[in-house]
Amino acid sequence: MIRVVLVDDQALLRSAFRVLVDSDPAMTVTGEASDGAEALDVVRATAVDVVLMDIRMPGMDGLAATREIVADPSLDGVKVVILTTFESDDYVVEALRAGASGFLGKGAEPGDLLNAIRLAAAGEALLSPSATRGLIARFLAHQEERDGAAFDSSALDVLTAREREVLVEVAGGLSNDQIGERLTVSPLTVKTHINRLLTKLSARDRAQLVVLAYETGLVRPRAG
């Protein structure tokens, strides 16, 4: 059973999400919160696997709450999926950097939301890898233009050549099966490489691997 906590300042939206989540026999809503501070209290007091987190709320916002959740050792394993109507908002990238497992537009189809919860709980690929990849690319390209900072690839020194290849494909939004086809290895081998990447780079999940691939310059944002 996947246990879900809903965080949104709009009670009507929380009610709609609750009905949807509880309609899936493999999921249950174990708590709700209307802002980030309340979310921390609920998550710490409630059994939870996935937090659906609104990013813009009064008081403590979803970004600050996500950072607190990720930084709390007692909440290790809790996944955060950002819910937003602002998919191009810089906050989304900051949330991914802070440890969120991905983001989802509030206008997503019900099936997409439920699938996002399943994927986050399983630590699998993001719901919309290509969209997330593009968002991160645009953000980092703009940041590079603003501060002119060079990429620091030293974090990748611990990786083997094959692990770097796998990381490039992860950043490209490919699934394990697709990566396996491209690199001519089995999906199980790909999964093993990804687990090693997560360990060596101290990343929580694939979302952070995507961010790291861009931040280190291993993958460069495409112009336009």
C-alpha positions as CSV (number, residue, x, y, z in Angstrom):
1,M,0.0,0.0,0.0
2,I,1.4,3.4,-1.0
3,R,0.8,6.0,1.7
4,V,0.3,9.5,0.4
5,V,0.2,13.0,2.1
6,L,-1.5,15.9,0.3
7,V,-0.1,19.4,0.7
8,D,-2.0,22.3,-1.0
9,D,-3.4,25.5,0.4
10,Q,-6.7,25.0,-1.5
11,A,-9.0,22.7,0.4
12,L,-11.0,21.9,-2.8
13,L,-8.0,20.6,-4.6
14,R,-6.9,18.5,-1.6
15,S,-10.4,17.0,-1.6
16,A,-10.3,16.1,-5.3
17,F,-6.8,14.6,-4.9
18,R,-8.0,12.6,-1.9
19,V,-10.9,11.1,-3.8
20,L,-8.6,10.2,-6.7
21,V,-5.8,8.7,-4.6
22,D,-8.2,6.7,-2.5
23,S,-9.9,5.4,-5.6
24,D,-6.8,3.3,-6.3
25,P,-6.9,0.1,-4.1
26,A,-3.1,0.2,-3.9
27,M,-3.0,3.7,-2.4
28,T,-4.3,5.6,0.6
29,V,-4.2,9.2,1.8
30,T,-2.7,9.3,5.4
31,G,-2.6,13.0,5.9
32,E,-3.2,16.5,4.5
33,A,-1.6,19.9,5.1
34,S,-2.3,23.5,3.9
35,D,1.2,24.8,4.0
36,G,4.8,23.8,4.3
37,A,5.1,24.0,8.1
38,E,2.0,22.0,8.6
39,A,3.2,19.5,6.0
40,L,6.4,18.9,8.1
41,D,4.3,18.2,11.2
42,V,2.0,15.8,9.3
43,V,4.9,13.9,7.5
44,R,6.8,13.5,10.7
45,A,3.7,12.2,12.6
46,T,2.3,10.0,9.8
47,A,3.4,7.0,7.9
48,V,4.0,8.2,4.4
49,D,5.8,7.1,1.2
50,V,5.0,10.0,-1.2
51,V,4.2,13.6,-0.6
52,L,2.2,15.5,-3.2
53,M,3.5,19.0,-2.6
54,D,2.2,22.3,-3.9
55,I,5.1,24.6,-4.6
56,R,3.4,28.0,-3.9
57,M,1.7,28.4,-0.6
58,P,1.5,31.1,2.1
59,G,4.0,30.9,4.9
60,M,6.5,28.1,4.3
61,D,6.3,27.1,0.6
62,G,6.8,23.8,-0.9
63,L,10.4,24.4,-1.7
64,A,11.4,25.0,1.9
65,A,9.3,22.1,3.1
66,T,10.9,19.8,0.5
67,R,14.4,20.8,1.7
68,E,13.3,20.1,5.3
69,I,11.9,16.6,4.5
70,V,15.0,15.6,2.5
71,A,17.4,16.8,5.2
72,D,15.6,14.9,8.0
73,P,17.2,11.4,8.4
74,S,14.1,10.1,10.0
75,L,12.2,10.7,6.8
76,D,14.7,8.8,4.6
77,G,12.8,7.1,1.8
78,V,10.0,9.7,1.7
79,K,9.5,10.9,-1.9
80,V,8.2,14.4,-2.8
81,V,6.4,15.1,-6.1
82,I,5.9,18.8,-6.7
83,L,2.5,19.9,-7.9
84,T,2.5,23.1,-9.8
85,T,0.7,25.3,-12.3
86,F,4.0,26.9,-13.1
87,E,6.0,24.2,-14.9
88,S,8.6,26.8,-16.2
89,D,9.1,28.2,-12.7
90,D,12.7,28.3,-11.4
91,Y,11.3,27.0,-8.1
92,V,10.7,23.6,-9.8
93,V,14.4,23.1,-10.6
94,E,15.3,24.3,-7.1
95,A,12.9,21.7,-5.7
96,L,14.5,19.0,-7.8
97,R,17.9,20.1,-6.6
98,A,16.6,19.9,-3.0
99,G,15.6,16.3,-3.5
100,A,12.1,16.3,-5.0
101,S,11.5,13.2,-7.1
102,G,9.9,15.2,-9.9
103,F,7.1,17.5,-10.8
104,L,3.6,17.3,-12.2
105,G,1.3,20.0,-13.5
106,K,-2.0,20.3,-11.7
107,G,-3.8,20.0,-15.0
108,A,-2.5,16.4,-15.5
109,E,-4.9,13.6,-16.3
110,P,-6.0,11.5,-13.2
111,G,-4.1,8.5,-14.5
112,D,-0.9,10.5,-14.9
113,L,-1.1,11.6,-11.3
114,L,-1.6,8.1,-10.0
115,N,1.2,6.8,-12.2
116,A,3.5,9.6,-10.9
117,I,2.8,8.4,-7.3
118,R,3.6,4.8,-8.3
119,L,6.8,5.8,-10.0
120,A,8.0,8.1,-7.2
121,A,7.3,5.4,-4.6
122,A,9.3,2.9,-6.6
123,G,12.2,5.3,-7.2
124,E,11.7,4.9,-10.9
125,A,12.0,7.4,-13.7
126,L,10.2,10.7,-13.6
127,L,6.7,11.0,-15.0
128,S,7.8,13.4,-17.7
129,P,11.5,13.0,-18.1
130,S,11.8,15.0,-21.3
131,A,9.8,17.9,-19.8
132,T,11.9,17.9,-16.6
133,R,15.1,17.6,-18.7
134,G,14.1,20.6,-20.8
135,L,13.2,22.7,-17.7
136,I,16.5,22.0,-16.0
137,A,18.4,22.7,-19.2
138,R,16.7,26.1,-19.7
139,F,17.3,27.0,-16.1
140,L,21.0,26.1,-16.0
141,A,21.6,27.8,-19.3
142,H,20.1,31.0,-18.0
143,Q,22.1,30.7,-14.7
144,E,25.3,30.1,-16.7
145,E,24.6,33.3,-18.7
146,R,24.0,35.3,-15.5
147,D,27.0,34.3,-13.4
148,G,29.4,33.0,-16.1
149,A,30.5,30.2,-13.8
150,A,32.3,27.3,-15.3
151,F,31.0,23.7,-14.9
152,D,32.7,21.7,-12.1
153,S,32.8,18.1,-13.2
154,S,35.0,16.8,-10.3
155,A,32.0,15.0,-8.8
156,L,32.1,12.7,-11.8
157,D,35.7,11.6,-11.2
158,V,34.4,8.5,-9.2
159,L,32.5,7.2,-12.2
160,T,33.6,4.6,-14.7
161,A,33.3,5.3,-18.5
162,R,30.2,3.1,-18.6
163,E,28.6,4.8,-15.7
164,R,29.1,8.2,-17.4
165,E,27.4,6.7,-20.5
166,V,24.4,5.6,-18.5
167,L,24.2,9.0,-16.7
168,V,24.0,10.7,-20.1
169,E,21.1,8.5,-21.1
170,V,19.3,9.0,-17.8
171,A,19.6,12.8,-18.4
172,G,18.1,12.1,-21.8
173,G,14.9,10.9,-20.1
174,L,15.3,7.3,-21.3
175,S,13.9,4.3,-19.4
176,N,16.0,1.4,-18.3
177,D,14.8,-0.7,-21.3
178,Q,15.6,2.1,-23.7
179,I,19.1,2.6,-22.2
180,G,19.7,-1.1,-22.4
181,E,18.8,-1.1,-26.1
182,R,21.0,1.9,-26.8
183,L,24.0,0.5,-24.9
184,T,23.4,-3.1,-25.8
185,V,23.0,-4.4,-22.2
186,S,20.2,-5.8,-20.2
187,P,17.7,-3.6,-18.3
188,L,18.9,-5.4,-15.1
189,T,22.5,-4.3,-15.9
190,V,21.3,-0.7,-16.5
191,K,19.5,-0.8,-13.1
192,T,22.8,-2.0,-11.4
193,H,24.7,0.9,-13.0
194,I,22.0,3.4,-11.9
195,N,22.1,2.1,-8.3
196,R,25.9,2.6,-8.4
197,L,25.4,6.2,-9.8
198,L,23.0,7.0,-7.0
199,T,25.5,5.7,-4.4
200,K,28.6,7.3,-5.8
201,L,27.0,10.7,-6.4
202,S,24.9,10.6,-3.2
203,A,21.7,11.2,-5.2
204,R,18.3,10.3,-3.8
205,D,16.8,9.3,-7.2
206,R,16.9,9.7,-11.0
207,A,15.7,13.3,-10.7
208,Q,18.8,14.3,-9.0
209,L,20.9,12.4,-11.5
210,V,19.4,14.5,-14.2
211,V,20.3,17.7,-12.4
212,L,23.8,16.5,-11.7
213,A,24.4,15.6,-15.4
214,Y,23.6,19.2,-16.3
215,E,25.3,20.9,-13.4
216,T,28.6,19.1,-14.0
217,G,28.5,19.9,-17.7
218,L,28.3,16.2,-18.7
219,V,25.2,17.1,-20.7
220,R,24.9,20.6,-22.1
221,P,21.6,22.5,-22.6
222,R,20.8,22.8,-26.3
223,A,20.4,26.2,-27.7
224,G,16.7,27.2,-28.2
